């Protein structure tokens, strides 16, 4: 499949959120990436259902929702109702991961699993066939603007090899520190989806930067 750029709404200008959403609608990005933080699983709080519902009204593309919260299973149906198309939970926050994945799919969404930088890919191989997307955190979750962790490249390659070996269709998403300098290497290592926050929204021409990131896959 073609590669995907997913701009992170967390890095948008919330005083002009409608403008930034429309920029993504008109750009070559295929997904909106929505980070939901609870201040417990990660040391930060972002936004919840009111912003999600407003986003759904304006966004014309896939809503890729990344839950950085404890007990994510409590809110699966709520996020489906709020418009999420892909719902990603952290393996570190999901005691009964297989059950949670089934609940996400039963609610009509694609099921994703995120791994923190210290978490091995082997922790999810027993359920990889039930996972639509694996989100490899390439920074420690909770804050934007962090430096990319280089080890993520080897981790991406290893995960891609396992997905190929098992014959799965699972996508690999990279979240954190993605830039024009490392996007090409990440795509080459096997990434399918790149989440980009500061790189997009701090540029003088965000839409062109999205195109440039996508061109790194060629």
N, C-alpha and C positions, 0 to 999 in steps of 0.2 A: 504494500500500500504506500501511498505518498506520505511524505513526512509532514508533521504537524507542528505549528508554533501556537503556544497557548499563553498569551499575555496575562500576567497576574494582576487582577483588579486591585489587590492590596497596595500596589504601587501607583495607582491612578490618582488623579487630583480629585479629591472628594468634594471640593467646592464646584467642580465642573464635571461631575461623574457622567452625566448624560452625554456631554461632548466626547469624553474618552470612550464611552461605550460605542457611540456612533463611529468613531475612528476605527475601532476594531471591526465593527460590522462592515466597513468599507475596505478594510485591509485584506491581505492574503492570509491572515490568521484564520484557523478553522475552529478554534476553541477559545472560550473564556476560562481562565483558571481562577477559582474562588477559594481562598484560604480562610477556613473557619477555626478560630483559636479560642480556648476557654480560660486561659490564665492558670490552668491546673496542669494539663499535659505539657504545655509549653508556657514560658514566662511572658505571655502577652495575650491580649484580648483583641479580637478583630470585630467582625460583624455577624449578625444572625439572620433570622427569617425576614424581618422587614426589608433589609437591603437586598436579600436574595429575591424576594418577590418583585421589588422594583427593577432589579436587574433582568429578571425574566420577561418583564413587560417590554423592555427595550432591546435586549440582546436577540440577534437573529441567528446565532450559532450555538453550538454545543456548550452546555454549562458543565464544566469539569470541577467538581466540588471536592476539596481536600480537607477532611476533618482531622484537625489536630486537637482532639478532645478525648477525655476519658469516657468510658462506657458509650461509645458511638451508637451502639445498637438501640439505645433509647430513642433516637431521633431519625431513624431511617425513613419512616413513612412521612415525617414532617419535611424532610429534604426532598423527597419525591414530590410532595404536594407543592413545594416552593419552586419546583422547576428543574431540579438537578437531573442531568442526563447520565453523568458518570459520578459515582460516589466512592471516594477512596477513604479507607480507614487505616490507621496505623496498626501494624502487627503487634507493636509494643503495648497498645491500649486495648487489644481485643483478646480476651481470655478464651472465647469460643469462636475462633476466626471462621471456621467452616460454616457454622450456623449463621454468623453475621453475613457472610457472602451469599448464602441462600436467601436470607431476608432481603438483601439489596436487590437481588435479581427478581424475587417475587414482587417487589414494589415497582418493577418495570425499568430499573436502571442497570447500567453496566457496573460491574463490581471491580473496584481497585484496592490494592494493598500497598501502603507506603512502608519503606524501611528506613530507619535512621542510619546515619553513617556507620555506626558500630555494629549494626545487625547484619548477620550473614544471610546471603541469598538462600542458603540451604535450609533455613528455617521455614521457607514457604513452598519447597518443592513438592511436598506431599499434597498440596492443594492447588498447585499451579494450574491444573486443568480447569479449575473453577474460577480462575482469576482472569478478568479481561485486560487489566492493566496493572503493571507493577511500577510504582513511583519510587525511584531511588533518590533519597535526599542527598544532595551534593553539598549541603551545608547543614549545620545543626538547626533544626526547625524552631521557629518562633519569631524570627526577625528577618526583614529584607536587607539587602545590601551587603551580605556577607561574602567572604572570599570562597571561591570554588575549591573543593577538596579534591586534589589530583587523583587520589586512589579510586575515585568514582569511575574513571575510565576502565580500569581493570575489572572493576565490579560489573560494569555494563557489559563488557566482553564475556565475562563468565556467565552472566545471566542469559545473554543472547545464545550462547552455546548450549545451555541447558534447555532453553525453550525450543531451539532447533532440534536437539537430540530427542526431546519428548514429543515433537510434532505438534506443539501448541500454537495457537494464534495470539497469545498474550502480547500486548504492546508494552514497550519499555518507555517510561517517562522519566525525565531528569528535571529535578526541581532544586534550584539554588545556585546562584553565581554564574548562570549561563550568560555567555557573551559572544561577540563576533569572533573573539580570539579562540574560544574552545568549542564552538558549535559544530564546526566541521569534524573535529576529532570525535565528538560525541556521536554524531550521526554515523561516522565510520565504525565506531565501536559497537553500534547496534541500536542506538536510541531511535525511537519512532516519534516521540513527542518531547519538545523542549519547552519548559515553562520559563518565561522571561518577564521579569518585573522591572527592575531599575534600568536594565539595558534598553528596554523599549521606552519607558515613560520619562527617562531623564535625557533622552536624545532630542535633538532639535527637530527631527522629522521622524516621529514614532512609526508611522505607516511604512516609510522607506526602510527603517531599521528592521521591521518585521520581514519585509521582502528580502533584505540582505541576509537575515538569519536563515530564512528558508533556502536561499541560494547556496548556503554553506553545505547543503546536502548533495550538491551536484558535483 
